[in-house]
Amino acid sequence: MSPPSERPLRVAFITNLRAGGSERQVVDLAQRLPLDRFRVGIIALGHHGPLSAAAALGAERVTALGRAHREGPGRTPAPILVARSARLLARYLRAVRAGRYDIVDARLFHGYVLAGLTKPLSGVPILVAGRRSLGE
């Protein structure tokens, strides 16, 4: 148990909410971190997915940022992709600032690129990022 003077650490996990291994690890960790020591937020790249309900059980906030690119066949035209990417970046920064996180733990390629590029703007003192997949 934390001493009375210490507040719980605020941790945000950046992932997506599809049913992959890293995603399941984030949700499992969010559900198991002791509430007297941690406050958890999950920032989902993309939309809510199969793990959204489980994520909400362990996290105080679950924020889905949406996607910059079109889903399905075809490419998103470059000007539209740039505009959508800028909006996604703004939504991410709003979510991180609103959560006043002490630590951001970025999972998977898009998460750690987004968190790394925006760290100077986010106000989050600690960024943990690492590759957890050997996929493409």
N, C-alpha and C positions, 0 to 999 in steps of 0.2 A: 504494500500500500504506500502511496506517495505521502511525503510529509505535507502537512496542511498548507505550507507556503508555496509549494510547487503546483502549478497548474498542469493538466494533462497536455502532452505533446499533440499538436495538430498535424496529422499526416495525410497527404493526398496521394493516392495511387492513380497514375495515368495508364489506362489500358483500353481495351474495348470490352464489350459485354457479350461477345460470341462465346461459344463453348470450347475454347482451346485450353491447353495446359497452363500457360501463364495466366490466363484470365481466371481460371478456376483457383489457382494459387492465391491470387489477389483477393478474391471473394472469401476464400477459406481463412486467410490471414486477417482480413477485416472482421470476420466473425469471431476470431479467437483472441485478438489483442485485448488485454485487460482494460476495461472502461475507466478504471481509476487512474490509468497512466496514459491513455491514448484517446484522441478523438479522430475518427477516420472519415475522409471524403474520398469518393471515387469519381474521377473525371474520365468519362468514356469518350474515346475517339469514335465517332460514328453515332449511331442511334442506339436506343435501348435494344437489348437482345435477350437471348435465353437466360442469361445470368442476372438480369436486372432485379428480379424479385429477391434472389438470394443476396445480391449486393446490398439491397436496402435493409436487410436484416442486420448487417454488420456496420454499415456506414451511416453517419448522420446526414450526409448529403450524397446524392448520386446525380451527377450532371452529365447529360449527353450533349456533346457539342455539335453533332451532325457531321456531314461529309462535305468536302470541297469538290469532289469529283462525282460525276453521274454514276449511279450504279447500273449495272447491266451492260449490254453491248454498246459500242460506240464510244468515241472520245469526247470529253468535255472541251469545247473551244477554249483556247488559251485566255482570252479576256475574261470569260466567265469564270474559269478556274482561278484566276488571280483574284477576282472580286470575292469569290466564295472563300478562298483561302484567307483573305484579309479578315472577313467576318468570323471565320473559325478561330483565327488567332485572337481577335478581340473578345470572343466568347470565352476562350481559354483564360485570358488575362483577367477578365471579370470574375470568373469562377475561382481562380487562385487567390485573387485579392479579397474576395468576399469571404473565403474560408480562413483567411489570415493564417495560412499554413506555416509551420516551422520547417517541415520537410516535404519535398515532393519526390516520390519514388516513381520514376518513369519506366514503364515496361514496353518492350517491343520497339521496333525501329521508329515508327512515326511518333510515338510518345516521347522517346528521348531526344529526337531531333527537335520537336516542338518545344519541349521544356528547356533544352540546352540553348536554343536560339533566343528564347524569351526570358531567360533567367535574369539578365540585368533590368528588365522591365517589370518583373513579377513581384519583387519584394520578398521572395522566399529565400531565406539564408542558406538552406542546404538542399542540394539536388543530388539524388542517387539515381544513376542511370546505368544500365547494363544490358548487354545482349543476352537474351535467353532462348534464342532459337537459331538453329542452323539451317532454316528454310531459306527460300530464295531471298 
